[in-house]
Each structure stands twice: as structure tokens, then as C-alpha cells.
Amino acid sequence: MDDIITALAGWRQVGLPVARVSICAAQGSTPREAGSFMLVVPGALAGTIGGGRLEWECVARARALLAGTVAAEELEIPLGPELGQCCGGRVRVRIERADDVMLDAIVRDAEIARAALPHLLLFGAGHVGRALARALAPLPLHLIWVDPRDEEFGLVPEGVVVRMTENWEDVLAAAPAGAGILVLTPSHRLDALIVGAALERDDFRYVGLIGSRTKRRGFEAGFRAVGLGPERIARLVCPIGDRGIRDKRPEIIAALVAAEIVERLLHGDDAGSEQ
């Protein structure tokens, strides 16, 4: 949604006419769900209704609408051979000129949706931390990257909030219920303190720790020794991104962990509760 809002701000500033192409209903297998939309101007677009021939034809009709050669319309489109697509479902698409009221509503809805995005705390700005920041930055979440070492961050991806601090306790305390946390600091002692505090709070949706199964067993023993119950310890995800792929390159680890975050933090009802 951020790309739509950014593009829209520029278009409005120069007075470009805007058309909205939205999926009103979707049945069967479709590339996007009902409620998805895109914005179209004469020489550009933002967002997507799923790509392919469906989107290509709808964009053409939206530009014809802006040129005044067709009226606003609602189309029933089967995604079959006649369209050159084999999804098998069908969609109802609305193509209309967007006035200021509609555009203001799009911006307002985007702000509300962004405020509701889950928070993810990323502790550690080493080689894997930097790869993770790049992989996670495009996802629909609030990414807060924490490390006391200014020189370790490098180029910070757009939208990522940096907290250069040793005071991890305050960062953890400020996280809302349902947030996620990834811990990969250069200190195993610090890892244990942060993870233990997160598990003790018991309201994080995902608690991930980089490391091996051996590291996990050692941490579990330490947590039991300080009185953490087994149900809380079981919420720990370690190793992170564990999909049976033996590849320790930072970019590969980051891709696997990003997929795990989508599953467990962005979608899973029981995120972080199973191994």
C-alpha cells in the first residue's frame, strides 16, 4: 500500500487525473482477492489486481476512461482461455474515475491499515541482521532494528526504524502485545536476556532466536533454571528459518526467516507456538 500512497501524493501534486480499478468480487481461483485495487494515470500505475492479461486490459480501459472515450464500468471477467489465463475463477472489476473524496478515503484507509500492522523487533545488526533487514523491509509490518553499534547498520532500508541503543529493556517494554521478535546479537548472554524477557512477558506472537539445536538446548536449560515454565519455553523458535536447507549464507538465511515471519507473525493464529 505504501507504493500506492507515495505515487498518489506525486500525482495529486501535479494534478493528474486518476482512475481506480478494483476487484469487487472474486470467485474460485483468482490472482487477487476482493477488495484489491490499483490506481492508474495516463503514464503510470500503482498497485495491482493480479497482473496478466486481466490487469493489462483493465489498465487500458482505465486509461480510455481518463481520456473520455469510455464511461465508468463494472465488468464480469472469467479467468479462462478466452482471456489467455487459466486461473479458473472469475472476478467482477469496477473501473471508475477517482475524485478527491475517493482519494482522501484511500489515504485515510491506508493510514489506518498501517497503524494496525504488526511490530517486529530485530535485535542485531551483524551480517545476518543486515540481510534480514533488507528481506523484511518490504513486508507489511513495522520493523524496528536495534543495536548499539552505529557502524554495523550500513545502508538502512526505507521504512525501517533504527534504535541505536544498549537499552534493550525499554525497546522490549514498548512493543505492543502480538509483536514479534528476532534475536541475533553478537553475545549469547545478551541473546538469553532478551529472549528470556520476551518469553516471560508471554504476549509476543513470535519469538525467534538464531542458533543451532545445541544452542536451543542450552538456553532451555537456563530458562528452566530461572523458573520459566515449559509452555513458555516451547514458544521459542530456534533455529529460525529451519526448513531443512543447509545453507548459511546470510541472504539465504534471511529469505527462509522472512518466509517464516509471513507464516507465523503475519498469518498464523498460533505463531511461534510450535517447532
N, C-alpha and C positions, 0 to 999 in steps of 0.2 A: 504493500500500500504506500510505502514511503516514496517509491519512484513516481507513483501517480500524483501524489500531493506536490512533490518537487516540480514535476513537469507542469502541473496545473498552475502553480504560482507564476511560473515564467510566461505561460500562455496568456494568463489574465493580465499580466503586467503590460503586454504589448497588444492586448485587445483581440486576440484570435478567437474566432468562433469555435465552439466545442460541441461535439456530438458524444452522446453516451450510448454504448452498446452493451446491453445487459442480458443475462440469461434469466428469464422469468420462471421457467420450469424446466426440469430435466427428468427424463425417464430412461431407465436402462443404463447401459454403459455409455458414459459421456466424458469428454476430457476435462470439463469443469462442472461444478455443482451450481444449483440455482442460487442466485444472489451474486455470482461473479459478474464483473463488468470491466469494461475498458473505456478509455476516453480517446477520441480521435479528433485531430485538427488537420487542416489541408496537407501539411507536410510531415506529420509526426503522429505518434500514438504512445499511449502508456497503459500498462496493464495487459491482461489477456483474457480471452474467453476460451482458450484451449488450443489456439494455433490451427494449422492445417487449412484445408480449403474452406471450412466453416468460417474461420476468422478472416481469411483473405477476402471472401465475398462480402462479409458483413462490414468490413472496413471500407470496401469500395462503395457499398450502399450508403454508409455513413458520410463519406466524402461527397457523394452525389446529393445527399440531403443538405449538407452545408453549402453546396453550390446552387441549391434551389431547384434541382431537376427532379427530385422525388420528395414525397412527404414523409413524415414520421410513420413508422410501420411496425407491426408485430408479425413475426414470421414463424411458422411451424416448420422445422427443418429436421428430416430424418437423416441420421448419420450412416448412410448406406452407400451402395455402389454408385448411385446417381450423383453423389457429391464427391466421389473419389475417396471416401473414408469407409472404414469397416468397423467402427466402434460398435454399431448395432443398436444404439439408443436413439433418442430424439430429444430436441431442445426447442423451447419457444424463446425467441430472441426479440427484444424490443430495441429499436433504433430511433433515437429522438435527439432533438437539439437540446442542449443543456443551458438553461437560463441561470441567472445569478442565484436564485433560490435553490436550485438543484445543486449547483457547485458549492454553495455555502454548506449545504447539508452533507455533501461528500466530505468536505474538510472537517466538519464537526464530528461526523461518524468516525473518521479516521483517527481523530484525536482521542475519542472515547475508546476505540479499539486499541490504540497504542498504550493508553494508560492501563488497560487490563492485561497487557502481555505479561507472561511470567518473567521473573527475575532469575538470572543465573550469575552466581559469583564464581569467578575464575581466579584462584589463588596460585600465582606463579607465572613469571614472565621469562622462563628459560626457553630452550629451543622447542620443546613440545608446547609450552604455553603460547608462544608466538604463533605456531602453526594452528593451534586451536582457536586463537582469537580471529585469525583470518577465516577459518572454516565456519565458525559460529556467527560471525558478524552479520551475514545476510539473513539469518533465521529470524522469525518473528518472536523476539524476546528482548528483554533489557539485559545486556551483557555488561557486567561490572568487573573490571580486570584489576587485580590487587597485587602489588609487590612494592617493597620499599626501595628497590634499585631502579633509579630513573634510566640508567643506561641500558637496561635489559629490554625495555619495551619496543625499541625500534620504531618502525612506522606503524602507528595505531590505526586500525581500520575505522572507516567512517561509522559513526553511531555507537562506538564502544566507549564507555565511561571508564576512565583510568583513575584509580585511587592509589597514589604513591604514598604508602604509609606502612608502618610496622604495627599499627593498632588494629589488628585483625578482629579483635573482640567487638569493637564498635561497628565495623562493617557487617559482621555476622549478626549483631543485635538489630541492625537497621533493616535487615532483609525481611520481607513480609512472609507470612505463612504460605506454604505452597511453592516457595522458591526452590531452586536447585543450586548445588554447589559442586565445583570441581576443584580438587586439591592436588597440586603438584609443585610444592615448594622445594627448594634445594635441601631442606632439613627434614629428616624423618621425625624428629621430635616435634617440630612445628606442625608437620602434617598431622601427627597424632593429636595435638592440642586442638587444632581446628576441626578435625573430623569428630573427635570426642564431644566437643561443644555442640556441633551440629546434630549429632545423634542424641545427645542429652535433651536438646530442645524438642525433638520429636515432631516437628511440623514441616520439615523440609520434604519436598516431594521426591527429590533425587539427591543422594549424597555419593559422589564418586571420588575415588582415590586412585591415582596412578600407582602401579606397582604389580608385583607378582603375587601368586598364591601364597608363597612363603611369607612375603611382607604382610599379607592379609592375616595369616595365622598369628603372626607376632602381635599385630595390632589387636586382634580379637582377644588374645590372652591379656594384654594390657587393659583393655576396656572392661573385661570381666573383673580384673583385679581392683578396679576403682568403682565397681558396683553397677555398671551398665547392664541392663537386662538383655537376655538373648534375643527378644523380639526387636529391640532397638539395634543391636549389633547386626542382625540379619538384614537391616535396611541398607547397609553399606554395599556399594557396588565397587568391587576391586577383585580382579583387574577391570579397568574401564575399557569399553570397546572390544570386549572379548568375543570375537566371532570365529575363533579358530584359525586366524590368519597370522602366520609367523612372519611379521614384517615390522621392524622397529623404526623405520624412517618416520620422522615427525609428521610429515604430510599424510602418510597412510594412517598412523595412529589418530590424527585429527579427523580424518574422514570417517573412520569407524566410530569414534566417540560422538561426532556430530549426528550420525545416524541413530546412535543410542539416545542422545538427548531428544531427538524428534520423537522417538518411540516412548520414552519414559517420562519426559518432562512436558512435552507439548501435547501428547495424546494419551498415554497410558493412565488409567484410573488408579492403578496400583504401582505407579512408577517408583522404582528404587526398592521395592519390597521383595524382589526375587533375584536369584542368582542364575 
